[in-house]
């Protein structure tokens, strides 16, 4: 996640550096190239729009991931050995392979024989 944010910031910084430096080469240009370059205002608008869309998409993805990870679900652990089951409220990000951490902060270790059922917690 941090890598995605850093890459996005690096692309934005590169785009701004490119726009600030301008075109320093003084080579002869063909008429077609000059005609295409006649409106730098339009090209800047396109570049800034692409940067804005990229930032919005990155922020939306980050926000949705954060929201989804913090969703509270109900985890039911069934033990075939002891013939019992228990339900806990857990955030999605706190469910691991051999351990879960409840909303209250209780860490529960799971054995290989226990069956885990995850469902969306009902709102009260």
OpenMM code with the backbone's topology and positions (N, CA, C; nanometers):
from openmm import Vec3, app, unit

residues = "UNK UNK UNK UNK UNK UNK UNK UNK UNK UNK UNK UNK UNK UNK UNK UNK UNK UNK UNK UNK UNK UNK UNK UNK UNK UNK UNK UNK UNK UNK UNK UNK UNK UNK UNK UNK UNK UNK UNK UNK UNK UNK UNK UNK UNK UNK UNK UNK UNK UNK UNK UNK UNK UNK UNK UNK UNK UNK UNK UNK UNK UNK UNK UNK UNK UNK UNK UNK UNK UNK UNK UNK UNK UNK UNK UNK UNK UNK UNK UNK UNK UNK UNK UNK UNK UNK UNK UNK UNK UNK UNK UNK UNK UNK UNK UNK UNK UNK UNK UNK UNK UNK UNK UNK UNK UNK UNK UNK UNK UNK UNK UNK UNK UNK UNK UNK UNK UNK UNK UNK UNK UNK UNK UNK".split()
positions = [
    Vec3(0.0829, -0.1185, 0.0000),
    Vec3(0.0000, 0.0000, 0.0000),
    Vec3(0.0876, 0.1253, 0.0000),
    Vec3(0.1904, 0.1230, 0.0841),
    Vec3(0.2811, 0.2364, 0.0905),
    Vec3(0.3545, 0.2540, -0.0425),
    Vec3(0.3860, 0.1428, -0.1064),
    Vec3(0.4537, 0.1487, -0.2361),
    Vec3(0.3667, 0.2177, -0.3395),
    Vec3(0.2384, 0.1880, -0.3396),
    Vec3(0.1464, 0.2491, -0.4356),
    Vec3(0.1398, 0.4008, -0.4147),
    Vec3(0.1365, 0.4439, -0.2910),
    Vec3(0.1327, 0.5872, -0.2623),
    Vec3(0.2626, 0.6539, -0.3068),
    Vec3(0.3762, 0.5889, -0.2779),
    Vec3(0.5051, 0.6464, -0.3167),
    Vec3(0.5209, 0.6547, -0.4684),
    Vec3(0.4757, 0.5521, -0.5410),
    Vec3(0.4843, 0.5553, -0.6875),
    Vec3(0.3961, 0.6663, -0.7424),
    Vec3(0.2775, 0.6838, -0.6865),
    Vec3(0.1886, 0.7900, -0.7312),
    Vec3(0.2519, 0.9272, -0.7083),
    Vec3(0.3111, 0.9471, -0.5914),
    Vec3(0.3771, 1.0746, -0.5633),
    Vec3(0.4970, 1.0970, -0.6547),
    Vec3(0.5699, 0.9907, -0.6869),
    Vec3(0.6838, 1.0020, -0.7772),
    Vec3(0.6394, 1.0412, -0.9182),
    Vec3(0.5311, 0.9835, -0.9658),
    Vec3(0.4784, 1.0194, -1.0980),
    Vec3(0.4320, 1.1645, -1.0999),
    Vec3(0.3657, 1.2079, -0.9946),
    Vec3(0.3193, 1.3469, -0.9864),
    Vec3(0.4379, 1.4420, -0.9851),
    Vec3(0.5404, 1.4107, -0.9061),
    Vec3(0.6592, 1.4967, -0.9006),
    Vec3(0.7291, 1.5012, -1.0363),
    Vec3(0.7363, 1.3885, -1.1045),
    Vec3(0.7974, 1.3857, -1.2376),
    Vec3(0.7195, 1.4694, -1.3378),
    Vec3(0.5872, 1.4623, -1.3317),
    Vec3(0.5042, 1.5410, -1.4231),
    Vec3(0.5219, 1.6907, -1.3967),
    Vec3(0.5241, 1.7298, -1.2706),
    Vec3(0.5452, 1.8712, -1.2396),
    Vec3(0.6837, 1.9184, -1.2824),
    Vec3(0.7848, 1.8357, -1.2625),
    Vec3(0.9208, 1.8729, -1.3042),
    Vec3(0.9281, 1.8873, -1.4559),
    Vec3(0.8610, 1.8009, -1.5261),
    Vec3(0.8592, 1.8098, -1.6732),
    Vec3(0.7892, 1.9372, -1.7186),
    Vec3(0.6777, 1.9709, -1.6550),
    Vec3(0.6050, 2.0907, -1.6938),
    Vec3(0.6821, 2.2182, -1.6579),
    Vec3(0.7539, 2.2189, -1.5494),
    Vec3(0.8283, 2.3370, -1.5071),
    Vec3(0.9532, 2.3608, -1.5926),
    Vec3(1.0166, 2.2530, -1.6369),
    Vec3(1.1426, 2.2687, -1.7106),
    Vec3(1.1211, 2.3225, -1.8515),
    Vec3(1.0080, 2.2949, -1.9091),
    Vec3(0.9809, 2.3413, -2.0446),
    Vec3(1.0594, 2.2607, -2.1466),
    Vec3(1.0610, 2.3095, -2.2672),
    Vec3(1.1343, 2.2407, -2.3736),
    Vec3(1.2616, 2.3204, -2.4013),
    Vec3(1.3749, 2.2634, -2.3658),
    Vec3(1.5004, 2.3371, -2.3777),
    Vec3(1.5741, 2.3103, -2.5088),
    Vec3(1.5339, 2.2099, -2.5827),
    Vec3(1.6069, 2.1805, -2.7066),
    Vec3(1.5635, 2.2771, -2.8173),
    Vec3(1.6603, 2.3295, -2.8925),
    Vec3(1.6337, 2.4297, -2.9965),
    Vec3(1.6526, 2.3700, -3.1364),
    Vec3(1.6118, 2.2474, -3.1550),
    Vec3(1.6259, 2.1835, -3.2863),
    Vec3(1.5189, 2.2336, -3.3806),
    Vec3(1.5485, 2.2269, -3.5080),
    Vec3(1.4517, 2.2710, -3.6086),
    Vec3(1.3321, 2.1767, -3.6076),
    Vec3(1.2144, 2.2360, -3.6109),
    Vec3(1.0927, 2.1566, -3.6075),
    Vec3(1.0219, 2.1669, -3.7412),
    Vec3(0.9528, 2.0635, -3.7743),
    Vec3(0.8749, 2.0679, -3.8977),
    Vec3(0.7469, 2.1482, -3.8729),
    Vec3(0.6837, 2.1894, -3.9800),
    Vec3(0.5615, 2.2699, -3.9680),
    Vec3(0.4496, 2.1930, -3.8973),
    Vec3(0.4440, 2.0646, -3.9234),
    Vec3(0.3398, 1.9832, -3.8616),
    Vec3(0.3583, 1.9794, -3.7095),
    Vec3(0.4821, 1.9676, -3.6645),
    Vec3(0.5098, 1.9623, -3.5218),
    Vec3(0.4819, 2.0966, -3.4558),
    Vec3(0.5114, 2.2034, -3.5243),
    Vec3(0.4845, 2.3378, -3.4711),
    Vec3(0.3346, 2.3608, -3.4609),
    Vec3(0.2595, 2.3161, -3.5605),
    Vec3(0.1147, 2.3334, -3.5577),
    Vec3(0.0527, 2.2539, -3.4426),
    Vec3(0.1067, 2.1365, -3.4153),
    Vec3(0.0544, 2.0550, -3.3054),
    Vec3(0.0914, 2.1160, -3.1705),
    Vec3(0.2020, 2.1887, -3.1655),
    Vec3(0.2486, 2.2478, -3.0413),
    Vec3(0.1952, 2.3905, -3.0223),
    Vec3(0.1074, 2.4347, -3.1091),
    Vec3(0.0587, 2.5727, -3.1051),
    Vec3(-0.0251, 2.6010, -2.9813),
    Vec3(-0.0848, 2.4990, -2.9219),
    Vec3(-0.1709, 2.5236, -2.8068),
    Vec3(-0.1168, 2.4515, -2.6835),
    Vec3(-0.0188, 2.5094, -2.6140),
    Vec3(0.0340, 2.4456, -2.4934),
    Vec3(-0.0660, 2.4472, -2.3780),
    Vec3(-0.1619, 2.5398, -2.3855),
    Vec3(-0.2631, 2.5474, -2.2807),
    Vec3(-0.3456, 2.4190, -2.2772),
    Vec3(-0.3830, 2.3688, -2.3967),
    Vec3(-0.4629, 2.2463, -2.4041),
    Vec3(-0.3842, 2.1263, -2.3528),
    Vec3(-0.2558, 2.1173, -2.3873),
    Vec3(-0.1764, 2.0034, -2.3410),
    Vec3(-0.1573, 2.0075, -2.1899),
    Vec3(-0.1435, 2.1260, -2.1341),
    Vec3(-0.1320, 2.1367, -1.9886),
    Vec3(-0.2609, 2.0941, -1.9201),
    Vec3(-0.3730, 2.1311, -1.9789),
    Vec3(-0.5020, 2.0913, -1.9215),
    Vec3(-0.5141, 1.9395, -1.9215),
    Vec3(-0.4745, 1.8773, -2.0310),
    Vec3(-0.4829, 1.7312, -2.0395),
    Vec3(-0.3920, 1.6662, -1.9358),
    Vec3(-0.2707, 1.7170, -1.9221),
    Vec3(-0.1767, 1.6592, -1.8256),
    Vec3(-0.2276, 1.6776, -1.6831),
    Vec3(-0.2749, 1.7968, -1.6496),
    Vec3(-0.3271, 1.8204, -1.5152),
    Vec3(-0.4529, 1.7365, -1.4889),
    Vec3(-0.5351, 1.7187, -1.5892),
    Vec3(-0.6546, 1.6348, -1.5728),
    Vec3(-0.6146, 1.4899, -1.5469),
    Vec3(-0.5140, 1.4418, -1.6193),
    Vec3(-0.4681, 1.3041, -1.5971),
    Vec3(-0.4094, 1.2883, -1.4565),
    Vec3(-0.3367, 1.3881, -1.4103),
    Vec3(-0.2820, 1.3827, -1.2753),
    Vec3(-0.3951, 1.3820, -1.1729),
    Vec3(-0.4953, 1.4669, -1.1935),
    Vec3(-0.6080, 1.4739, -1.1003),
    Vec3(-0.6856, 1.3419, -1.0973),
    Vec3(-0.7085, 1.2835, -1.2144),
    Vec3(-0.7802, 1.1556, -1.2199),
    Vec3(-0.6987, 1.0463, -1.1511),
    Vec3(-0.5685, 1.0461, -1.1726),
    Vec3(-0.4816, 0.9475, -1.1082),
    Vec3(-0.4846, 0.9615, -0.9567),
    Vec3(-0.4767, 1.0850, -0.9085),
    Vec3(-0.4815, 1.1072, -0.7642),
    Vec3(-0.6167, 1.0672, -0.7064),
    Vec3(-0.7241, 1.0995, -0.7769),
    Vec3(-0.8578, 1.0636, -0.7305),
    Vec3(-0.8754, 0.9122, -0.7263),
    Vec3(-0.8267, 0.8433, -0.8294),
    Vec3(-0.8374, 0.6974, -0.8324),
    Vec3(-0.7557, 0.6346, -0.7196),
    Vec3(-0.6367, 0.6853, -0.6953),
    Vec3(-0.5531, 0.6320, -0.5872),
    Vec3(-0.6179, 0.6560, -0.4513),
    Vec3(-0.6699, 0.7754, -0.4312),
    Vec3(-0.7357, 0.8071, -0.3040),
    Vec3(-0.8618, 0.7217, -0.2849),
    Vec3(-0.9361, 0.7007, -0.3917),
    Vec3(-1.0567, 0.6179, -0.3827),
    Vec3(-1.0217, 0.4743, -0.3486),
    Vec3(-0.9185, 0.4199, -0.4131),
    Vec3(-0.8762, 0.2826, -0.3850),
    Vec3(-0.8282, 0.2694, -0.2413),
    Vec3(-0.7480, 0.3660, -0.1961),
    Vec3(-0.6984, 0.3625, -0.0591),
    Vec3(-0.8137, 0.3711, 0.0409),
    Vec3(-0.9073, 0.4601, 0.0154),
    Vec3(-1.0221, 0.4764, 0.1045),
    Vec3(-1.1094, 0.3524, 0.1101),
    Vec3(-1.1340, 0.2911, -0.0046),
    Vec3(-1.2164, 0.1698, -0.0070),
    Vec3(-1.1452, 0.0554, 0.0651),
    Vec3(-1.0150, 0.0417, 0.0465),
    Vec3(-0.9395, -0.0630, 0.1146),
    Vec3(-0.9446, -0.0426, 0.2653),
    Vec3(-0.9276, 0.0807, 0.3102),
    Vec3(-0.9339, 0.1098, 0.4533),
    Vec3(-1.0732, 0.0783, 0.5078),
    Vec3(-1.1775, 0.1196, 0.4360),
    Vec3(-1.3153, 0.0941, 0.4791),
    Vec3(-1.3435, -0.0559, 0.4864),
    Vec3(-1.3005, -0.1291, 0.3840),
    Vec3(-1.3264, -0.2726, 0.3795),
    Vec3(-1.2497, -0.3463, 0.4886),
    Vec3(-1.1262, -0.3062, 0.5145),
    Vec3(-1.0473, -0.3712, 0.6198),
    Vec3(-1.1061, -0.3474, 0.7583),
    Vec3(-1.1719, -0.2364, 0.7792),
    Vec3(-1.2284, -0.2051, 0.9102),
    Vec3(-1.3737, -0.2481, 0.9259),
    Vec3(-1.4264, -0.3209, 0.8291),
    Vec3(-1.5622, -0.3730, 0.8395),
    Vec3(-1.5664, -0.4816, 0.9468),
    Vec3(-1.6635, -0.4730, 1.0346),
    Vec3(-1.6777, -0.5718, 1.1418),
    Vec3(-1.7616, -0.6888, 1.0903),
    Vec3(-1.7054, -0.8094, 1.1068),
    Vec3(-1.7752, -0.9312, 1.0664),
    Vec3(-1.7914, -1.0201, 1.1890),
    Vec3(-1.8831, -1.1157, 1.1788),
    Vec3(-1.9048, -1.2101, 1.2876),
    Vec3(-1.8364, -1.3411, 1.2525),
    Vec3(-1.7448, -1.3841, 1.3377),
    Vec3(-1.6699, -1.5078, 1.3150),
    Vec3(-1.7211, -1.6117, 1.4143),
    Vec3(-1.7638, -1.7261, 1.3615),
    Vec3(-1.8091, -1.8362, 1.4448),
    Vec3(-1.7054, -1.9469, 1.4366),
    Vec3(-1.6558, -1.9885, 1.5513),
    Vec3(-1.5567, -2.0954, 1.5582),
    Vec3(-1.6257, -2.2194, 1.6121),
    Vec3(-1.6227, -2.3264, 1.5327),
    Vec3(-1.6839, -2.4531, 1.5730),
    Vec3(-1.5741, -2.5554, 1.5949),
    Vec3(-1.5788, -2.6197, 1.7099),
    Vec3(-1.4793, -2.7215, 1.7430),
    Vec3(-1.5457, -2.8586, 1.7405),
    Vec3(-1.5024, -2.9475, 1.6516),
    Vec3(-1.5630, -3.0807, 1.6467),
    Vec3(-1.5212, -3.1684, 1.7654),
    Vec3(-1.4083, -3.1371, 1.8246),
    Vec3(-1.3596, -3.2173, 1.9363),
    Vec3(-1.4429, -3.1910, 2.0616),
    Vec3(-1.4680, -3.0648, 2.0919),
    Vec3(-1.5426, -3.0290, 2.2122),
    Vec3(-1.6921, -3.0105, 2.1867),
    Vec3(-1.7358, -3.0208, 2.0618),
    Vec3(-1.8772, -3.0060, 2.0237),
    Vec3(-1.9349, -2.8745, 2.0755),
    Vec3(-1.8640, -2.7657, 2.0508),
    Vec3(-1.9113, -2.6344, 2.0923),
    Vec3(-1.8789, -2.5330, 1.9834),
    Vec3(-1.9446, -2.4200, 1.9900),
    Vec3(-1.9143, -2.3113, 1.8973),
    Vec3(-1.9267, -2.1794, 1.9713),
    Vec3(-1.8479, -2.0816, 1.9240),
    Vec3(-1.8495, -1.9490, 1.9855),
    Vec3(-1.8437, -1.8454, 1.8742),
    Vec3(-1.9109, -1.7328, 1.8953),
    Vec3(-1.9135, -1.6258, 1.7954),
    Vec3(-1.8431, -1.5027, 1.8506),
    Vec3(-1.7689, -1.4369, 1.7638),
    Vec3(-1.6949, -1.3169, 1.8014),
    Vec3(-1.7113, -1.2120, 1.6919),
    Vec3(-1.7003, -1.0853, 1.7299),
    Vec3(-1.7006, -0.9773, 1.6321),
    Vec3(-1.5550, -0.9382, 1.6065),
    Vec3(-1.5182, -0.9398, 1.4784),
    Vec3(-1.3788, -0.9195, 1.4392),
    Vec3(-1.3755, -0.8259, 1.3187),
    Vec3(-1.2726, -0.7405, 1.3126),
    Vec3(-1.2510, -0.6614, 1.1909),
    Vec3(-1.1839, -0.7506, 1.0877),
    Vec3(-1.2141, -0.7280, 0.9600),
    Vec3(-1.1590, -0.8123, 0.8532),
    Vec3(-1.0066, -0.8150, 0.8541),
    Vec3(-0.9443, -0.7030, 0.8843),
    Vec3(-0.7980, -0.6964, 0.8806),
    Vec3(-0.7342, -0.7777, 0.9923),
    Vec3(-0.8118, -0.8146, 1.0952),
    Vec3(-0.7579, -0.8885, 1.2087),
    Vec3(-0.7767, -1.0394, 1.1966),
    Vec3(-0.8219, -1.0866, 1.0828),
    Vec3(-0.8361, -1.2309, 1.0601),
    Vec3(-0.7089, -1.2794, 0.9914),
    Vec3(-0.6393, -1.3687, 1.0583),
    Vec3(-0.5176, -1.4264, 1.0031),
    Vec3(-0.5361, -1.5770, 0.9905),
    Vec3(-0.4339, -1.6467, 0.9432),
    Vec3(-0.4445, -1.7896, 0.9171),
    Vec3(-0.4667, -1.8699, 1.0449),
    Vec3(-0.3908, -1.8445, 1.1481),
    Vec3(-0.4000, -1.9232, 1.2705),
    Vec3(-0.4433, -1.8416, 1.3919),
    Vec3(-0.4862, -1.7165, 1.3700),
    Vec3(-0.5199, -1.6311, 1.4829),
    Vec3(-0.6192, -1.5239, 1.4401),
    Vec3(-0.7084, -1.4883, 1.5311),
    Vec3(-0.7978, -1.3749, 1.5089),
    Vec3(-0.7892, -1.2844, 1.6310),
    Vec3(-0.8152, -1.1569, 1.6089),
    Vec3(-0.8191, -1.0596, 1.7187),
    Vec3(-0.9569, -0.9953, 1.7171),
    Vec3(-1.0277, -1.0044, 1.8275),
    Vec3(-1.1639, -0.9515, 1.8335),
    Vec3(-1.1621, -0.7995, 1.8435),
    Vec3(-1.2793, -0.7398, 1.8329),
    Vec3(-1.2940, -0.5945, 1.8449),
    Vec3(-1.2514, -0.5497, 1.9846),
    Vec3(-1.2721, -0.6350, 2.0847),
    Vec3(-1.2347, -0.6035, 2.2227),
    Vec3(-1.0858, -0.6197, 2.2491),
    Vec3(-1.0104, -0.6734, 2.1531),
    Vec3(-0.8664, -0.6894, 2.1687),
    Vec3(-0.8238, -0.8272, 2.2139),
    Vec3(-0.9147, -0.9215, 2.2223),
    Vec3(-0.8811, -1.0573, 2.2644),
    Vec3(-0.8238, -1.1328, 2.1450),
    Vec3(-0.7064, -1.1944, 2.1647),
    Vec3(-0.6453, -1.2739, 2.0584),
    Vec3(-0.6814, -1.4203, 2.0794),
    Vec3(-0.7311, -1.4824, 1.9724),
    Vec3(-0.7732, -1.6218, 1.9780),
    Vec3(-0.6906, -1.7002, 1.8779),
    Vec3(-0.6231, -1.8037, 1.9277),
    Vec3(-0.5454, -1.8905, 1.8402),
    Vec3(-0.6337, -2.0054, 1.7941),
    Vec3(-0.6206, -2.0396, 1.6685),
    Vec3(-0.7039, -2.1440, 1.6096),
    Vec3(-0.6218, -2.2703, 1.5877),
    Vec3(-0.6858, -2.3846, 1.6067),
    Vec3(-0.6190, -2.5114, 1.5770),
    Vec3(-0.6596, -2.5562, 1.4368),
    Vec3(-0.5957, -2.6611, 1.3898),
    Vec3(-0.6254, -2.7126, 1.2555),
    Vec3(-0.7619, -2.7794, 1.2481),
    Vec3(-0.8148, -2.8268, 1.3597),
    Vec3(-0.9424, -2.8980, 1.3589),
    Vec3(-1.0627, -2.8045, 1.3667),
    Vec3(-1.0441, -2.6817, 1.4105),
    Vec3(-1.1569, -2.5905, 1.4274),
    Vec3(-1.2041, -2.5365, 1.2923),
    Vec3(-1.3336, -2.5224, 1.2821),
    Vec3(-1.3949, -2.4690, 1.1606),
    Vec3(-1.4347, -2.3244, 1.1864),
    Vec3(-1.3968, -2.2366, 1.0933),
    Vec3(-1.4229, -2.0938, 1.1086),
    Vec3(-1.5241, -2.0511, 1.0023),
    Vec3(-1.6306, -1.9848, 1.0461),
    Vec3(-1.7326, -1.9308, 0.9559),
    Vec3(-1.7372, -1.7812, 0.9722),
    Vec3(-1.7264, -1.7090, 0.8591),
    Vec3(-1.7258, -1.5633, 0.8618),
    Vec3(-1.8507, -1.5117, 0.7916),
    Vec3(-1.9239, -1.4235, 0.8579),
    Vec3(-2.0405, -1.3610, 0.7943),
    Vec3(-2.0475, -1.2160, 0.8385),
    Vec3(-2.1184, -1.1353, 0.7605),
    Vec3(-2.1307, -0.9930, 0.7900),
    Vec3(-2.2089, -0.9764, 0.9192),
    Vec3(-2.1565, -0.8944, 1.0086),
    Vec3(-2.2215, -0.8726, 1.1378),
    Vec3(-2.3500, -0.7947, 1.1173),
    Vec3(-2.4524, -0.8322, 1.1923),
    Vec3(-2.5797, -0.7626, 1.1843),
    Vec3(-2.5729, -0.6347, 1.2645),
    Vec3(-2.6276, -0.5277, 1.2091),
    Vec3(-2.6278, -0.3993, 1.2813),
    Vec3(-2.7333, -0.4012, 1.3886),
    Vec3(-2.7038, -0.3357, 1.4982),
    Vec3(-2.7980, -0.3363, 1.6104),
    Vec3(-2.8659, -0.2039, 1.6233),
] * unit.nanometer
topology = app.Topology()
chain = topology.addChain("A")
for resn in residues:
    res = topology.addResidue(resn, chain)
    for name in ("N", "CA", "C"):
        topology.addAtom(name, app.Element.getBySymbol(name[0]), res)
